[in-house]
Amino acid sequence: MKHTQKLINSTNMLLLISSIYSSLTKAEKKVADAVQSNSEEAVLAIVTDLAERAGVGETSVIRFCRALGLNVEIQHDSQIIA
């Protein structure tokens, strides 16, 4: 059941990304593209890894998360906590 919930959340996130994609900055679109190409892995990624995959800075990943309406806190190891 927990796996099903993860898929639902991932699907909702992909729908949300699609709905706001045109309003994202160029760097945020790179993050969105990285998330869309591997959403299951991206959901669990730390900021540094996602930024590296997208070819952007960590700040762009944080802005992207906030654009999705996520309450973002950054732990010492740069893991996104939403």
C-alpha positions, 0 to 999 in steps of 0.5 A: 500500500505504501508503494501505491501511495508513492506512485499516486504522489509521484503522479500528482507531482508530475501533473502539477509540474505539467500545469506550471511548466510554462511559468517556470524559469529556464533553470527551473524547467531543467529541474522539471525535466530531470524530475519528469525523466525519472520521478521515482528517483527524483522524489528521493533525491537530495538537492545536490544530486538533483541539481547535478542531474539537471545541470543547475545550481542547488538554489534552482532546485529549491526555487523549483520546489517552492514553485510547486508549493512545497514547504521546503526545509534543507537539512545539513546534508542538503536533503529536501524535506517537504 
